[in-house]
Every structure is written in C-alpha cells, then in structure tokens.
Amino acid sequence: MLATIRKHMVTQKNNDEGASAVEYGLLVAAIAAVIILLVFALGGFVKGAFKTTCDAFDTNTSITGTC
C-alpha cells in the first residue's frame, strides 16, 4: 500500500502541465498590460499628430477655396 502511494506521488510530482497553463496566462496578461500602457502613453502624441494634419488640410482648403 505504501509503495502504491509513493509511486502515485512520484508521478504527480513530475506532472506539471497545469503550471505551464498558468504561466502562459500570466504572460498574456503582462503583454496585454504593456499594450494598454503604450496605447495610453502614445495616445496623446498620435492625437496631436492627427490634429496637426487635419489643421493643415483645413488651412490648405480655405486658401484654395475648395472643400
């Protein structure tokens, strides 16, 4: 009986498939967090660049008189 329990414990000790799933989940969460931080950090810069471009088009169309 004791030998059967030891054998079972050894096979369970070497079986770590569940740990890899948790690790992949943590990696996905970390990557998502980095992407979200980059979007918020660069959002103002991108918005400013588009505003500058739109203002340039607005100024150019008012000079030529076409819409």
N, C-alpha and C positions, 0 to 999 in steps of 0.2 A: 504494500500500500504506500509506504513512504517513498519507494523508488518511483512509483507512478506519479506521485505529486512532484517529485524532483524533476522528472522528465517533462512534465507539463510546464513547470516553472521555467525550465531552460528554453523550451520552445516559445513560450510567451515573452521571455526576455529578449530573444533575438528578433521578434516580430515588431518592427517599429513603423509600419505603414501609416498608422494614424498620425504619427508625429510629422511625417512629410506633408500631409494634407494641411495640418495646422501651419506649418512653415510657409507653404505656398499661399495660404490665406493671409498671413501676416505680410508677405512680400507684396501681394496685390493691394492690400490696404496702404502700405507705405508708398507704393508707386502712385496710387490714387491721391494720397495726401500731397505728394510733391507736385503732381499735375495741378491740383486745385490751388496750391500756393503760388505756382508760376502764373496761373491764369489771373489771380487777383493782383499779383505783383506787376505783371506786364499789361494788365487791362487798361490802366490809365495812360500808359505810353501809346498803346495801339489806338485808343480812343482819340488821343491828341493828334496822332498822325492822320487819322481819317478826317478829323475836323479841319486840320490844315489843308488837306487835299480838297475837301468839299468847299472850304472858303476860297481856295484858289480857283476852282471851277466857277463858283458864284461870281467872283470878281471878273473872271475872263468873260463870262456870258453877258455881264452887264456892260462891259466895254464894247463888245461887238454888237450888242443889241439883239442877239438871238437867244431863244430859250433853250 
